[in-house]
Amino acid sequence: MGWCPCSGNLDKAEKKKNKKLTRRHSKKIPSDKLKVNSESDIKKDSGSNHIAAYTFTFRELAAATKNFRSDCLLGEGGFGRVYKGRLESTNQVVAIKQLDRNGLQGNREFLVEVLMLSLLHHPNLVNLIGYCADGDQRLLVYEYMPLGSLEDHLHDLPPDKNRLDWNTRMKIAAGAAKGLEYLHDKANPPVIYRDLKCSNILLDEDYEPKLSDFGLAKLGPVGDKTHVSTRVMGTYGYCAPEYAMTGQLTLKSDVYSFGVVLLEIITGRKAIDNSKSAGEHNLVAWARPLFKDRRKFSQMADPTLQGQYPVRGLYQALAVAAMCVHEQPNMRPVIADVVTALSYLASQKYDPNSRPGQGSWSASSTPRARREQ
């Protein structure tokens, strides 16, 4: 399901004022107050003993959502409900996730998300404003993302909703890959996201994507270790096969999940769709035979594009997706190379007024992705 973050449309003066107010009401929380079941699950590489996160009372968040009124509801999932709200102290529009006390996401996932998003900052990661832990209430406060999730723009669209054009799809794919690259290559130690899917990619008013929902994130292997062993968690249809079978989690597990998302962006199909005929329920299983014949690539383009895409761009995007969902983890590209390829594709603007299926799209071949051996 897709709920969402980015701040409301405040002018510069308001933003400056809000920044001061927020800073005044913020509180540094000692990290030992936020311990999860195992201290090894969350380690900070910085020398600081404190994590900057804003704390809210339940009363403040109830006021922001008009007592969690139904017309403020953005959506709900296994974790609980997400509401649109406005903070009285700053007048900032936010998204407030209220964890269901009997839901699937427990206290540990709540703590992991607070810690992860307090420590990780990137334009393609959702911004956590703060949290509430009053009594048995667990709430997370994010920037509000006005366009919802990628899922909202790809699947089960009402007839009056605009379909994503090719340029916007490549922009979203490249931005999501950059968020994942930050987790894998810039965070220290690296972070394995573990729950990459369309409903967790949120869009701001300019269709810039941000990864959200870090409750399942894990610290990746360090030193000479190749993987971390953990319970198999995630969403069916997005999990890498080797992780699902062995519980051995690697950075390449995320790359597989990204490949599934990229296929959804290109084809408009769901990762798992039981309404399809036999053999087409699983997106990757449906796509694999088609990857072997370039003449069938055009069959994989989302029909709602109505032929308005660059043929070469389609082929190259499908080639990236095919490498990402390779059954052998060591044959998948590293995410940095995926970012290089997709950033290139996103930079090649397609003219939708050109002849269908052709387009005024000129490009040399995309950089070839390295594969780790």
C-alpha positions in Angstrom: 0.0 0.0 0.0 1.2 3.5 -0.5 1.2 6.2 2.1 3.5 9.1 2.0 6.0 11.9 2.9 7.6 15.7 1.8 6.8 18.9 3.5 3.9 21.0 2.7 4.1 24.0 0.3 5.6 26.5 2.8 7.3 29.7 1.6 10.9 30.4 2.6 9.9 32.6 5.6 7.7 29.9 7.0 10.3 27.2 6.4 12.9 29.3 8.3 10.4 29.8 11.1 9.5 26.2 11.2 13.2 25.2 11.3 13.7 27.3 14.5 10.5 26.0 16.1 11.5 22.4 15.4 15.0 22.9 16.7 13.6 24.4 19.9 11.2 21.4 20.5 13.7 18.7 19.5 15.3 16.5 22.0 18.5 14.3 21.8 17.7 10.7 22.7 20.4 8.6 24.3 20.9 5.6 22.0 20.7 3.2 25.0 17.1 4.2 25.5 16.3 2.8 22.0 17.9 -0.7 22.3 16.4 -3.5 20.2 16.6 -7.2 21.1 20.2 -7.5 20.0 22.6 -4.6 20.3 24.4 -6.0 17.2 21.4 -5.2 15.1 22.0 -1.5 15.3 25.5 -0.1 15.6 26.5 3.5 15.1 29.8 4.1 13.3 29.9 7.7 14.5 31.5 8.7 17.8 28.3 10.3 19.0 26.3 8.6 21.9 23.1 10.5 20.9 20.7 10.2 18.1 18.9 13.3 16.9 15.2 12.5 16.7 12.2 14.7 17.6 9.8 13.4 20.2 6.1 14.0 20.0 3.4 13.4 22.6 0.4 11.4 21.6 -1.8 14.4 22.2 0.2 16.5 19.7 -0.2 13.9 17.0 -3.9 13.4 17.8 -4.4 17.1 17.4 -2.4 17.1 14.1 -4.8 14.4 12.6 -8.0 15.8 14.2 -8.1 12.8 16.5 -7.1 10.4 13.6 -10.2 11.3 11.7 -11.1 9.0 8.7 -10.9 11.8 6.2 -7.2 12.2 7.2 -6.4 8.6 6.4 -3.9 8.1 3.6 -3.9 4.3 3.7 -3.1 1.2 5.8 -1.1 -2.0 5.7 0.1 -4.7 8.0 1.8 -2.2 10.3 -1.2 0.0 10.9 -2.6 3.2 9.4 -1.0 6.3 7.9 -2.7 9.7 8.3 -2.1 13.1 6.9 -1.6 15.7 9.6 -0.5 19.3 10.3 1.7 20.0 13.3 0.3 22.8 15.3 3.8 23.9 16.5 5.2 24.4 13.0 2.2 24.3 10.7 4.1 21.6 8.7 2.2 19.0 6.8 3.3 15.5 7.7 2.5 11.8 7.3 1.9 10.0 10.6 2.2 6.3 10.7 0.4 4.7 13.7 1.5 1.2 14.4 -1.2 -1.3 15.1 -0.6 -2.7 18.5 -1.8 -6.1 17.3 -0.3 -5.7 13.8 2.6 -7.4 12.0 5.2 -4.7 12.7 6.4 -5.0 16.3 8.3 -2.8 18.7 11.6 -4.0 17.3 10.8 -2.8 13.8 9.7 0.5 15.2 13.0 1.0 16.9 15.0 -0.1 13.9 13.2 2.5 11.7 13.8 5.3 14.2 17.5 4.4 14.5 18.0 3.9 10.8 16.3 7.1 9.6 17.9 9.1 12.3 21.3 8.1 11.1 20.8 7.9 7.3 20.2 11.0 5.2 19.9 11.2 1.5 17.6 13.0 -1.0 16.2 9.7 -2.1 15.4 8.4 1.4 12.3 9.6 3.2 12.9 12.1 6.0 11.8 11.0 9.5 10.8 14.1 11.4 10.2 12.3 14.7 8.3 9.7 16.7 6.0 9.1 19.6 6.4 6.3 22.2 3.8 7.3 24.8 2.8 4.3 26.8 1.9 1.6 24.3 1.4 4.0 21.5 4.0 3.8 18.7 3.9 6.5 15.9 6.3 7.7 13.3 6.2 11.2 11.8 7.5 11.7 8.2 7.6 14.4 5.7 4.5 14.3 3.6 4.9 13.0 0.0 2.0 14.5 -2.0 2.0 12.0 -4.9 1.8 8.9 -2.8 3.6 5.7 -3.7 4.9 4.4 -7.0 2.4 1.6 -6.7 -0.4 4.2 -6.8 0.8 5.3 -10.3 1.4 1.9 -11.8 -1.3 -0.5 -10.7 -5.1 -0.5 -10.5 -5.4 3.0 -11.8 -8.8 4.6 -12.2 -9.7 5.6 -15.8 -9.3 9.3 -15.1 -5.7 9.0 -13.6 -2.8 9.9 -15.8 -0.4 7.1 -16.7 3.3 7.6 -16.1 5.2 8.5 -19.2 8.5 7.0 -20.2 10.7 9.9 -19.0 9.0 9.9 -15.6 9.5 6.2 -15.2 13.2 6.4 -15.9 13.5 9.4 -13.5 11.8 7.3 -10.7 13.9 4.2 -11.5 17.2 6.2 -11.4 16.3 8.0 -8.2 15.2 4.8 -6.4 18.5 3.2 -7.4 20.4 6.2 -6.0 18.7 5.8 -2.7 19.7 2.1 -2.6 23.3 3.0 -3.7 23.5 5.3 -0.7 22.5 2.5 1.6 24.9 0.0 0.0 28.0 2.1 -0.7 27.9 5.3 1.3 26.5 4.1 4.7 29.1 2.7 7.0 28.5 -0.2 7.7 26.4 -0.8 4.6 22.6 -1.3 5.1 20.5 -4.0 3.4 17.1 -2.5 2.8 15.3 -5.9 2.6 11.9 -4.5 1.7 12.2 -2.7 -1.7 8.9 -2.7 -3.5 6.7 -0.2 -5.3 4.6 0.6 -2.3 7.7 1.7 -0.4 8.9 4.1 -3.1 7.2 7.5 -2.4 7.0 10.4 -4.7 7.2 14.1 -4.1 5.4 16.8 -6.2 8.1 16.5 -8.9 8.0 12.7 -9.0 11.3 12.5 -7.2 11.3 9.1 -5.4 12.2 8.4 -1.8 12.7 5.0 -0.2 10.5 4.5 2.9 9.7 2.0 5.6 13.0 0.8 7.1 11.6 -1.5 9.8 13.2 -4.6 8.1 16.5 -3.0 7.3 19.7 -4.9 8.4 23.3 -3.9 8.7 25.2 -5.6 5.9 28.3 -7.8 6.1 31.6 -6.1 6.9 35.2 -7.2 6.5 35.6 -10.6 4.9 32.0 -11.7 5.5 29.9 -12.3 2.5 26.4 -12.3 4.0 24.4 -11.9 7.2 22.1 -14.7 8.3 18.6 -13.7 9.4 15.0 -14.7 9.3 13.5 -14.5 5.9 11.4 -11.3 5.8 10.1 -9.1 3.0 7.4 -9.4 0.4 6.6 -12.4 -1.7 7.5 -11.7 -5.3 10.4 -9.4 -4.4 12.6 -11.7 -2.4 15.8 -13.0 -4.0 15.5 -16.8 -4.4 18.8 -17.5 -2.6 17.7 -15.5 0.4 14.3 -17.1 0.5 15.9 -20.6 0.5 18.8 -20.1 2.8 18.2 -16.9 4.9 21.6 -15.6 3.8 21.1 -12.0 3.1 23.5 -10.0 0.9 23.6 -6.6 -0.9 22.7 -8.6 -4.1 19.4 -9.5 -2.4 18.4 -5.9 -2.7 19.6 -5.7 -6.3 17.2 -8.6 -7.1 14.3 -6.7 -5.5 15.2 -3.6 -7.4 15.2 -5.6 -10.6 11.6 -6.7 -9.9 10.6 -3.0 -9.3 12.3 -2.0 -12.5 10.3 -4.6 -14.4 7.1 -3.3 -12.8 8.0 0.2 -14.0 8.7 -1.0 -17.5 5.8 -3.5 -17.9 3.1 -2.0 -15.7 2.6 -5.5 -14.3 2.5 -6.4 -10.6 5.3 -8.6 -9.0 2.6 -11.1 -8.2 -0.7 -11.0 -10.0 -3.1 -14.0 -9.5 -5.6 -12.5 -11.9 -3.2 -13.3 -14.8 -3.4 -16.6 -16.6 -1.3 -19.6 -15.5 2.4 -19.0 -16.0 2.0 -15.2 -15.7 1.3 -14.9 -12.0 5.0 -14.2 -11.2 6.4 -11.2 -13.1 10.0 -12.5 -13.1 9.0 -16.0 -14.2 6.9 -14.4 -17.1 9.8 -12.2 -18.1 12.7 -14.6 -18.1 11.8 -16.4 -21.4 11.1 -13.1 -23.1 14.6 -11.8 -22.1 16.1 -14.4 -24.4 14.6 -12.9 -27.6 15.0 -9.2 -28.3 12.2 -9.4 -30.9 9.8 -10.0 -28.0 11.0 -7.0 -25.9 8.3 -4.7 -27.3 5.7 -7.2 -25.8 7.1 -6.3 -22.4 6.4 -2.6 -22.6 3.4 -1.3 -20.5 0.5 -1.1 -22.9 -0.6 2.1 -21.3 2.5 3.8 -22.8 0.7 3.3 -26.2 4.0 2.8 -28.0 5.4 6.1 -26.7 8.9 5.0 -25.7 12.3 4.9 -27.2 13.0 1.4 -28.6 16.6 1.5 -27.7 15.9 2.9 -24.3 13.4 0.1 -23.7 15.9 -2.6 -24.7 18.6 -1.1 -22.4 16.2 -0.8 -19.4 15.1 -4.4 -19.9 18.8 -5.5 -20.1 19.4 -3.8 -16.7 16.3 -5.5 -15.2 17.4 -8.9 -16.6 20.8 -8.6 -15.0 19.3 -7.5 -11.6 17.0 -10.5 -11.4 19.6 -13.1 -12.5 19.2 -16.3 -10.5 22.9 -16.3 -9.6 23.7 -13.4 -7.1 27.3 -13.0 -8.4 26.0 -12.4 -11.9 23.9 -9.4 -10.7 25.4 -5.9 -11.1 26.4 -3.8 -8.1 23.9 -1.1 -7.5 26.4 1.7 -8.5 26.5 0.3 -12.0 22.7 0.2 -12.1 22.7 3.9 -11.1 25.1 4.7 -13.9 23.0 2.9 -16.5 19.6 4.3 -15.3 20.9 7.8 -14.8 22.0 7.7 -18.4 18.6 6.5 -19.6 16.9 9.2 -17.5 19.0 11.9 -19.1 17.9 10.9 -22.6 14.6 12.7 -22.9 12.1 11.0 -25.1 9.8 13.2 -27.2 6.3 11.8 -27.0 5.2 13.7 -30.1 7.5 11.7 -32.3 6.5 8.6 -34.2 5.2 5.8 -31.8 7.8 3.3 -30.9 10.6 5.4 -32.4 11.1 8.8 -30.8 13.7 11.5 -31.2 15.9 9.7 -28.7 19.6 9.6 -29.7 22.2 7.9 -27.6 25.3 5.9 -27.7 25.3 2.6 -25.9 24.8 2.6 -22.2 27.8 2.0 -19.9 28.3 -1.7 -19.5 27.6 -2.9 -15.9 30.4 -4.7 -14.1 29.6 -8.0 -12.4 31.2 -9.0 -9.2 32.8 -12.4 -9.5 
